Amino acid sequence: MLRIVCVDTGNYCGRGREYVQTLHDMVRRNLPEGMIGQFEVFTDYCDDYGPGIFVRESPSFLFGWWGKLRLFNPGLFDVGDRIVYFDLDTVITGPLDDLVAYDGEFAILRDFYRPNGLQSSVMAWTPCPETDQFWSAWKSEGYPMIVGGDQAWIERRANNPDILQKLYPGMFASYKADGCAGGPPKGSSVIVFHGRPRPHEVTDNWVQHVWKIGGGTLAQLETVCNTEGRTLLQNVRENSQLQYPWLDIKPAHDRPCAIVGGGPSLVETIDTLPDMAMFGLNAAAIWLLNRRDDYLVSQVILDARPEMADMVDRRATLHFFASQCDPSVFAVPGTLPTVFHPNIPGIQNVLADRGPVHLIGGGSSVGLQALVIAYMLGYRTIHLVGMDSSYRDGEGHAYPQPLNDGERIIEVMVDGQTFKCAPWMAQQAEEFQAVAAELANHGCQIIVHGTGLLPAVAHSLANEHALAEQGIIAPDGSPACQRASAVVKHLAGIENPVGAEIGVFRGGMSRRLLAYRPDMTLYMVDSWTTTAPDAAYAKSGDFHAGLGQADQDRFAAEAAGVVGFAGTRAIIVRATSEEAAEAIPDGSLDFVFIDADHSYQGCARDIRLWAPKIRPGGLLSGHDLGNTDFPGFGVDRAVWEFAYRYALKVDAGPNFTWFICLPESISLSSAA
């Protein structure tokens, strides 16, 4: 049985019941749909916290944080139970699916300030001798009240626990350490307050939106495909045998077009558009053609459900059907569709013998795929109409849409505005950011009309990029911010610096470097490819080495998108470290930051390849020096070997950064 537990001893902050009820509500709204579990509070003063909250007694002598240790008392829970613990001041902002599925012995947070320490605000375990001894040993030693409290005791007794941040990268953040006052990091689900201020003491809009009974979430993105993967690939096989043309790339032109969805704002925005070609999404094409018979409408369908055949409108000028669609869609008489191939898992194998194929990426929704289709057809000015990605007055569309009746509704907040939407809508708005930025990098102007979640995201994105062009990205205390700030500090006095970042991932650090130094030119070097399981990098413990190609492609697109504001100052080099280094002249860079292969072999190779590229007096730097959370990393050995070889000083910076200032007299030709 899954048990979500918390401890309220001594009436926490004088409002313990409120805290317990709010935590229960946040957990409930973020559990996987259909998940069976029990929410339990251990308390010494209250016997009724309201419906759905199971009350259990905590001895009164276990005041404050010491009440947590009793949770490990043998026999307190049943054999086979899975326990997830939250401190009362934890704020849940998104899905808990991965965390509540944990079935290992014991997992705990790494401390947000002490890289070698543990933090007990969130824990997960299955009762076993390893966890039982946290209580039994404390009891046998007479309940010692040691400095540092329960987590110091657990830290002393735990034997190689699982670290939650390593198990679920990006899920957890510290309100203070990660600078969450303006909003939590993208993709996070659990925000830990651990001390002052408490959630009830802050006035941040996002906290007030989430930390309340009946509150919302900040992000709840789910897989939106409504058809099994094997069925999709079978559809691709069958439809690819049809004698219909496949989508191909056309030359760019100056004619505008509109992608038209069926959101509620469609009614009041469609008449604001001048005459232009329109791509009607699913039933939106029917709505357009019923409204005016002189509209030039192409219909785009991605959904693989058989019911989509009823939405095919033969009046459309052109039809674009995804190869994953049910064959009944292609069987509708009176159409001559163009087939496009969405980049779904396994499709490359299905189409391997069909010659060159353009796979449409960009997102999981038909609207985002249509954006890429329009680009491939040569359009560079693209209007979005009716792509609200949210409900208004209880309606998700400007017309009846029975296929969406009964879909689950969540709340999402953007810039202080709260929107009700289905999970697929939230995912579309999330993915839109990377797609729009990538298309902008390729010369597209995207104009978003109407109201709703996606238009709000577009407005926020435009403001953010406008500020970034002025070098304004507010420091937020995130790891990427700490690293970029440390590099910029070391570049003080160097005008128009040219550097290379080796290992880019999602571009978070690149974005900040280019914003903090508007005169910087940055080579962003990353292969964004998979790693062989037997490679030293894969064995180092770095989770990046285990990413699949689909994830790598998505992160490459995101990285390109987030630095779009920098224009030609951001030079993306998708290549191996060796290939990229070969193309960069020796002595041409002011700095290099190495954060790629963290194995000894990989880091030593990158230092050997890139140190000669730095001019005398320049800066060699990187990440993960002294990061003992990853014992398989070889960064320390590689950095110190290089430093000793040339008698150079290594300076340590925040967030495991390291810096070596190369003297004017040094010759590194032998390092290449």
Secondary structure as UniProt FT lines:
FT   STRAND          2..8
FT   HELIX           12..14
FT   HELIX           16..30
FT   TURN            33..34
FT   STRAND          37..43
FT   TURN            51..52
FT   STRAND          53..57
FT   TURN            60..61
FT   HELIX           64..72
FT   TURN            74..75
FT   TURN            79..80
FT   STRAND          82..86
FT   TURN            88..89
FT   STRAND          91..92
FT   HELIX           97..100
FT   STRAND          106..110
FT   TURN            115..116
FT   STRAND          118..125
FT   HELIX           129..140
FT   TURN            141..142
FT   TURN            147..148
FT   HELIX           149..157
FT   STRAND          162..163
FT   HELIX           164..167
FT   TURN            169..170
FT   STRAND          172..174
FT   TURN            175..179
FT   HELIX           180..182
FT   TURN            186..187
FT   STRAND          190..192
FT   HELIX           199..201
FT   HELIX           205..210
FT   TURN            213..214
FT   HELIX           229..240
FT   STRAND          256..260
FT   TURN            264..265
FT   HELIX           266..269
FT   HELIX           270..272
FT   STRAND          277..281
FT   HELIX           283..291
FT   TURN            293..294
FT   STRAND          297..301
FT   HELIX           306..311
FT   TURN            314..315
FT   STRAND          318..322
FT   TURN            323..324
FT   HELIX           327..330
FT   TURN            333..334
FT   STRAND          338..342
FT   TURN            345..346
FT   HELIX           347..350
FT   HELIX           352..354
FT   STRAND          359..360
FT   HELIX           366..376
FT   TURN            377..378
FT   STRAND          381..385
FT   TURN            393..394
FT   HELIX           402..404
FT   TURN            405..406
FT   STRAND          410..414
FT   TURN            415..416
FT   STRAND          417..421
FT   HELIX           423..441
FT   TURN            442..443
FT   STRAND          445..448
FT   HELIX           453..469
FT   TURN            470..471
FT   HELIX           479..490
FT   TURN            491..493
FT   STRAND          498..502
FT   TURN            505..506
FT   HELIX           508..516
FT   TURN            518..519
FT   STRAND          521..525
FT   TURN            533..534
FT   HELIX           536..539
FT   TURN            540..541
FT   HELIX           543..546
FT   HELIX           549..562
FT   HELIX           564..569
FT   STRAND          570..573
FT   HELIX           577..583
FT   TURN            586..587
FT   STRAND          589..594
FT   HELIX           600..610
FT   HELIX           611..613
FT   STRAND          614..622
FT   TURN            625..626
FT   TURN            628..629
FT   TURN            631..632
FT   HELIX           635..646
FT   STRAND          651..652
FT   HELIX           654..656
FT   STRAND          658..661
FT   TURN            664..665
FT   HELIX           669..671
//
